[in-house]
Amino acid sequence: MVPDSCWHSNLRSLLTPAQWDIVRREAYARAGGRCMLCGAEARRLEAHEQWEYDEENCVQRLADVVAVCKSCHEVIHIGRTTLMGREREAEAHFMKVNGCTYAEYRRALGEANEAHRRRNKVAEWALDLSYLKKFC
């Protein structure tokens, strides 16, 4: 989960619309019409930024932009999905894709929440966007 201090800022807001189109379309092309997480065929894919966190050096690094189906995107953003009243659907999708039980889902969510709490202890993250060099 993205640290609170990084909420409401995303790659799309840092790039021009034309630059964002290049990045997201490259992810869609790599996906070949399938969700890059669950493998389901999808007529409409959504671009999602994957970030890595170096907590020791306080660096948030863009690792990839992937094309995902709506169901996987709702799992990724489970907090927002819960606010939208779709938590049960997201839970079911997570368990199906991962072949796990509800208890295992809750454990994975707890681990994600713990990482979120830990990352919130960092006052300010340095941003590493070196991933984007391949588009220059």
MODELLER restraints for C-alpha pairs under 7 A, 6 or more apart:
rsr = mdl.restraints
at = mdl.atoms
rsr.add(forms.Gaussian(group=physical.xy_distance, feature=features.Distance(at['CA:1:A'], at['CA:112:A']), mean=6.26, stdev=0.5))
rsr.add(forms.Gaussian(group=physical.xy_distance, feature=features.Distance(at['CA:1:A'], at['CA:116:A']), mean=5.41, stdev=0.5))
rsr.add(forms.Gaussian(group=physical.xy_distance, feature=features.Distance(at['CA:2:A'], at['CA:116:A']), mean=6.66, stdev=0.5))
rsr.add(forms.Gaussian(group=physical.xy_distance, feature=features.Distance(at['CA:3:A'], at['CA:116:A']), mean=5.83, stdev=0.5))
rsr.add(forms.Gaussian(group=physical.xy_distance, feature=features.Distance(at['CA:3:A'], at['CA:119:A']), mean=5.65, stdev=0.5))
rsr.add(forms.Gaussian(group=physical.xy_distance, feature=features.Distance(at['CA:3:A'], at['CA:120:A']), mean=5.24, stdev=0.5))
rsr.add(forms.Gaussian(group=physical.xy_distance, feature=features.Distance(at['CA:4:A'], at['CA:120:A']), mean=6.31, stdev=0.5))
rsr.add(forms.Gaussian(group=physical.xy_distance, feature=features.Distance(at['CA:12:A'], at['CA:20:A']), mean=5.78, stdev=0.5))
rsr.add(forms.Gaussian(group=physical.xy_distance, feature=features.Distance(at['CA:24:A'], at['CA:47:A']), mean=5.68, stdev=0.5))
rsr.add(forms.Gaussian(group=physical.xy_distance, feature=features.Distance(at['CA:24:A'], at['CA:65:A']), mean=6.98, stdev=0.5))
rsr.add(forms.Gaussian(group=physical.xy_distance, feature=features.Distance(at['CA:27:A'], at['CA:65:A']), mean=6.14, stdev=0.5))
rsr.add(forms.Gaussian(group=physical.xy_distance, feature=features.Distance(at['CA:27:A'], at['CA:66:A']), mean=5.27, stdev=0.5))
rsr.add(forms.Gaussian(group=physical.xy_distance, feature=features.Distance(at['CA:27:A'], at['CA:67:A']), mean=5.49, stdev=0.5))
rsr.add(forms.Gaussian(group=physical.xy_distance, feature=features.Distance(at['CA:28:A'], at['CA:67:A']), mean=5.47, stdev=0.5))
rsr.add(forms.Gaussian(group=physical.xy_distance, feature=features.Distance(at['CA:31:A'], at['CA:67:A']), mean=6.17, stdev=0.5))
rsr.add(forms.Gaussian(group=physical.xy_distance, feature=features.Distance(at['CA:33:A'], at['CA:41:A']), mean=5.82, stdev=0.5))
rsr.add(forms.Gaussian(group=physical.xy_distance, feature=features.Distance(at['CA:33:A'], at['CA:42:A']), mean=5.79, stdev=0.5))
rsr.add(forms.Gaussian(group=physical.xy_distance, feature=features.Distance(at['CA:33:A'], at['CA:43:A']), mean=6.67, stdev=0.5))
rsr.add(forms.Gaussian(group=physical.xy_distance, feature=features.Distance(at['CA:34:A'], at['CA:40:A']), mean=5.29, stdev=0.5))
rsr.add(forms.Gaussian(group=physical.xy_distance, feature=features.Distance(at['CA:34:A'], at['CA:41:A']), mean=4.34, stdev=0.5))
rsr.add(forms.Gaussian(group=physical.xy_distance, feature=features.Distance(at['CA:34:A'], at['CA:42:A']), mean=5.62, stdev=0.5))
rsr.add(forms.Gaussian(group=physical.xy_distance, feature=features.Distance(at['CA:35:A'], at['CA:41:A']), mean=6.43, stdev=0.5))
rsr.add(forms.Gaussian(group=physical.xy_distance, feature=features.Distance(at['CA:35:A'], at['CA:42:A']), mean=6.68, stdev=0.5))
rsr.add(forms.Gaussian(group=physical.xy_distance, feature=features.Distance(at['CA:35:A'], at['CA:45:A']), mean=6.90, stdev=0.5))
rsr.add(forms.Gaussian(group=physical.xy_distance, feature=features.Distance(at['CA:35:A'], at['CA:67:A']), mean=5.94, stdev=0.5))
rsr.add(forms.Gaussian(group=physical.xy_distance, feature=features.Distance(at['CA:35:A'], at['CA:68:A']), mean=4.40, stdev=0.5))
rsr.add(forms.Gaussian(group=physical.xy_distance, feature=features.Distance(at['CA:35:A'], at['CA:69:A']), mean=5.19, stdev=0.5))
rsr.add(forms.Gaussian(group=physical.xy_distance, feature=features.Distance(at['CA:36:A'], at['CA:66:A']), mean=6.43, stdev=0.5))
rsr.add(forms.Gaussian(group=physical.xy_distance, feature=features.Distance(at['CA:36:A'], at['CA:67:A']), mean=5.76, stdev=0.5))
rsr.add(forms.Gaussian(group=physical.xy_distance, feature=features.Distance(at['CA:36:A'], at['CA:68:A']), mean=5.60, stdev=0.5))
rsr.add(forms.Gaussian(group=physical.xy_distance, feature=features.Distance(at['CA:37:A'], at['CA:68:A']), mean=6.38, stdev=0.5))
rsr.add(forms.Gaussian(group=physical.xy_distance, feature=features.Distance(at['CA:38:A'], at['CA:97:A']), mean=6.05, stdev=0.5))
rsr.add(forms.Gaussian(group=physical.xy_distance, feature=features.Distance(at['CA:42:A'], at['CA:69:A']), mean=6.30, stdev=0.5))
rsr.add(forms.Gaussian(group=physical.xy_distance, feature=features.Distance(at['CA:45:A'], at['CA:67:A']), mean=5.64, stdev=0.5))
rsr.add(forms.Gaussian(group=physical.xy_distance, feature=features.Distance(at['CA:45:A'], at['CA:68:A']), mean=5.34, stdev=0.5))
rsr.add(forms.Gaussian(group=physical.xy_distance, feature=features.Distance(at['CA:45:A'], at['CA:69:A']), mean=5.05, stdev=0.5))
rsr.add(forms.Gaussian(group=physical.xy_distance, feature=features.Distance(at['CA:45:A'], at['CA:70:A']), mean=7.00, stdev=0.5))
rsr.add(forms.Gaussian(group=physical.xy_distance, feature=features.Distance(at['CA:46:A'], at['CA:67:A']), mean=5.37, stdev=0.5))
rsr.add(forms.Gaussian(group=physical.xy_distance, feature=features.Distance(at['CA:46:A'], at['CA:68:A']), mean=5.25, stdev=0.5))
rsr.add(forms.Gaussian(group=physical.xy_distance, feature=features.Distance(at['CA:46:A'], at['CA:69:A']), mean=6.16, stdev=0.5))
rsr.add(forms.Gaussian(group=physical.xy_distance, feature=features.Distance(at['CA:46:A'], at['CA:70:A']), mean=6.79, stdev=0.5))
rsr.add(forms.Gaussian(group=physical.xy_distance, feature=features.Distance(at['CA:47:A'], at['CA:65:A']), mean=6.41, stdev=0.5))
rsr.add(forms.Gaussian(group=physical.xy_distance, feature=features.Distance(at['CA:47:A'], at['CA:66:A']), mean=5.63, stdev=0.5))
rsr.add(forms.Gaussian(group=physical.xy_distance, feature=features.Distance(at['CA:47:A'], at['CA:67:A']), mean=4.66, stdev=0.5))
rsr.add(forms.Gaussian(group=physical.xy_distance, feature=features.Distance(at['CA:47:A'], at['CA:68:A']), mean=6.36, stdev=0.5))
rsr.add(forms.Gaussian(group=physical.xy_distance, feature=features.Distance(at['CA:48:A'], at['CA:65:A']), mean=5.46, stdev=0.5))
rsr.add(forms.Gaussian(group=physical.xy_distance, feature=features.Distance(at['CA:48:A'], at['CA:66:A']), mean=5.30, stdev=0.5))
rsr.add(forms.Gaussian(group=physical.xy_distance, feature=features.Distance(at['CA:48:A'], at['CA:67:A']), mean=6.25, stdev=0.5))
rsr.add(forms.Gaussian(group=physical.xy_distance, feature=features.Distance(at['CA:48:A'], at['CA:68:A']), mean=6.90, stdev=0.5))
rsr.add(forms.Gaussian(group=physical.xy_distance, feature=features.Distance(at['CA:49:A'], at['CA:64:A']), mean=6.03, stdev=0.5))
rsr.add(forms.Gaussian(group=physical.xy_distance, feature=features.Distance(at['CA:49:A'], at['CA:65:A']), mean=4.45, stdev=0.5))
rsr.add(forms.Gaussian(group=physical.xy_distance, feature=features.Distance(at['CA:49:A'], at['CA:66:A']), mean=6.48, stdev=0.5))
rsr.add(forms.Gaussian(group=physical.xy_distance, feature=features.Distance(at['CA:50:A'], at['CA:62:A']), mean=6.14, stdev=0.5))
rsr.add(forms.Gaussian(group=physical.xy_distance, feature=features.Distance(at['CA:50:A'], at['CA:63:A']), mean=5.52, stdev=0.5))
rsr.add(forms.Gaussian(group=physical.xy_distance, feature=features.Distance(at['CA:50:A'], at['CA:64:A']), mean=5.14, stdev=0.5))
rsr.add(forms.Gaussian(group=physical.xy_distance, feature=features.Distance(at['CA:50:A'], at['CA:65:A']), mean=5.88, stdev=0.5))
rsr.add(forms.Gaussian(group=physical.xy_distance, feature=features.Distance(at['CA:51:A'], at['CA:60:A']), mean=6.55, stdev=0.5))
rsr.add(forms.Gaussian(group=physical.xy_distance, feature=features.Distance(at['CA:51:A'], at['CA:61:A']), mean=5.52, stdev=0.5))
rsr.add(forms.Gaussian(group=physical.xy_distance, feature=features.Distance(at['CA:51:A'], at['CA:62:A']), mean=4.62, stdev=0.5))
rsr.add(forms.Gaussian(group=physical.xy_distance, feature=features.Distance(at['CA:51:A'], at['CA:63:A']), mean=5.32, stdev=0.5))
rsr.add(forms.Gaussian(group=physical.xy_distance, feature=features.Distance(at['CA:52:A'], at['CA:60:A']), mean=5.89, stdev=0.5))
rsr.add(forms.Gaussian(group=physical.xy_distance, feature=features.Distance(at['CA:52:A'], at['CA:61:A']), mean=5.15, stdev=0.5))
rsr.add(forms.Gaussian(group=physical.xy_distance, feature=features.Distance(at['CA:52:A'], at['CA:62:A']), mean=6.42, stdev=0.5))
rsr.add(forms.Gaussian(group=physical.xy_distance, feature=features.Distance(at['CA:52:A'], at['CA:63:A']), mean=6.18, stdev=0.5))
rsr.add(forms.Gaussian(group=physical.xy_distance, feature=features.Distance(at['CA:53:A'], at['CA:59:A']), mean=5.89, stdev=0.5))
rsr.add(forms.Gaussian(group=physical.xy_distance, feature=features.Distance(at['CA:53:A'], at['CA:60:A']), mean=4.76, stdev=0.5))
rsr.add(forms.Gaussian(group=physical.xy_distance, feature=features.Distance(at['CA:53:A'], at['CA:61:A']), mean=6.29, stdev=0.5))
rsr.add(forms.Gaussian(group=physical.xy_distance, feature=features.Distance(at['CA:54:A'], at['CA:60:A']), mean=6.46, stdev=0.5))
rsr.add(forms.Gaussian(group=physical.xy_distance, feature=features.Distance(at['CA:55:A'], at['CA:119:A']), mean=6.75, stdev=0.5))
rsr.add(forms.Gaussian(group=physical.xy_distance, feature=features.Distance(at['CA:58:A'], at['CA:122:A']), mean=6.65, stdev=0.5))
rsr.add(forms.Gaussian(group=physical.xy_distance, feature=features.Distance(at['CA:58:A'], at['CA:125:A']), mean=5.05, stdev=0.5))
rsr.add(forms.Gaussian(group=physical.xy_distance, feature=features.Distance(at['CA:58:A'], at['CA:126:A']), mean=6.14, stdev=0.5))
rsr.add(forms.Gaussian(group=physical.xy_distance, feature=features.Distance(at['CA:59:A'], at['CA:125:A']), mean=5.29, stdev=0.5))
rsr.add(forms.Gaussian(group=physical.xy_distance, feature=features.Distance(at['CA:59:A'], at['CA:126:A']), mean=4.65, stdev=0.5))
rsr.add(forms.Gaussian(group=physical.xy_distance, feature=features.Distance(at['CA:59:A'], at['CA:127:A']), mean=5.91, stdev=0.5))
rsr.add(forms.Gaussian(group=physical.xy_distance, feature=features.Distance(at['CA:59:A'], at['CA:128:A']), mean=6.75, stdev=0.5))
rsr.add(forms.Gaussian(group=physical.xy_distance, feature=features.Distance(at['CA:60:A'], at['CA:125:A']), mean=5.91, stdev=0.5))
rsr.add(forms.Gaussian(group=physical.xy_distance, feature=features.Distance(at['CA:60:A'], at['CA:126:A']), mean=5.97, stdev=0.5))
rsr.add(forms.Gaussian(group=physical.xy_distance, feature=features.Distance(at['CA:60:A'], at['CA:127:A']), mean=5.09, stdev=0.5))
rsr.add(forms.Gaussian(group=physical.xy_distance, feature=features.Distance(at['CA:60:A'], at['CA:128:A']), mean=6.04, stdev=0.5))
rsr.add(forms.Gaussian(group=physical.xy_distance, feature=features.Distance(at['CA:61:A'], at['CA:127:A']), mean=6.05, stdev=0.5))
rsr.add(forms.Gaussian(group=physical.xy_distance, feature=features.Distance(at['CA:61:A'], at['CA:128:A']), mean=4.50, stdev=0.5))
rsr.add(forms.Gaussian(group=physical.xy_distance, feature=features.Distance(at['CA:61:A'], at['CA:129:A']), mean=6.22, stdev=0.5))
rsr.add(forms.Gaussian(group=physical.xy_distance, feature=features.Distance(at['CA:62:A'], at['CA:128:A']), mean=6.30, stdev=0.5))
rsr.add(forms.Gaussian(group=physical.xy_distance, feature=features.Distance(at['CA:62:A'], at['CA:129:A']), mean=5.53, stdev=0.5))
rsr.add(forms.Gaussian(group=physical.xy_distance, feature=features.Distance(at['CA:62:A'], at['CA:131:A']), mean=6.11, stdev=0.5))
rsr.add(forms.Gaussian(group=physical.xy_distance, feature=features.Distance(at['CA:63:A'], at['CA:131:A']), mean=6.37, stdev=0.5))
rsr.add(forms.Gaussian(group=physical.xy_distance, feature=features.Distance(at['CA:64:A'], at['CA:131:A']), mean=6.95, stdev=0.5))
rsr.add(forms.Gaussian(group=physical.xy_distance, feature=features.Distance(at['CA:71:A'], at['CA:90:A']), mean=6.56, stdev=0.5))
rsr.add(forms.Gaussian(group=physical.xy_distance, feature=features.Distance(at['CA:71:A'], at['CA:93:A']), mean=6.76, stdev=0.5))
rsr.add(forms.Gaussian(group=physical.xy_distance, feature=features.Distance(at['CA:74:A'], at['CA:81:A']), mean=5.61, stdev=0.5))
rsr.add(forms.Gaussian(group=physical.xy_distance, feature=features.Distance(at['CA:74:A'], at['CA:90:A']), mean=6.08, stdev=0.5))
rsr.add(forms.Gaussian(group=physical.xy_distance, feature=features.Distance(at['CA:75:A'], at['CA:90:A']), mean=5.11, stdev=0.5))
rsr.add(forms.Gaussian(group=physical.xy_distance, feature=features.Distance(at['CA:75:A'], at['CA:94:A']), mean=6.63, stdev=0.5))
rsr.add(forms.Gaussian(group=physical.xy_distance, feature=features.Distance(at['CA:78:A'], at['CA:87:A']), mean=6.88, stdev=0.5))
rsr.add(forms.Gaussian(group=physical.xy_distance, feature=features.Distance(at['CA:81:A'], at['CA:87:A']), mean=5.75, stdev=0.5))
rsr.add(forms.Gaussian(group=physical.xy_distance, feature=features.Distance(at['CA:95:A'], at['CA:101:A']), mean=6.12, stdev=0.5))
rsr.add(forms.Gaussian(group=physical.xy_distance, feature=features.Distance(at['CA:95:A'], at['CA:102:A']), mean=6.86, stdev=0.5))
rsr.add(forms.Gaussian(group=physical.xy_distance, feature=features.Distance(at['CA:95:A'], at['CA:105:A']), mean=6.48, stdev=0.5))
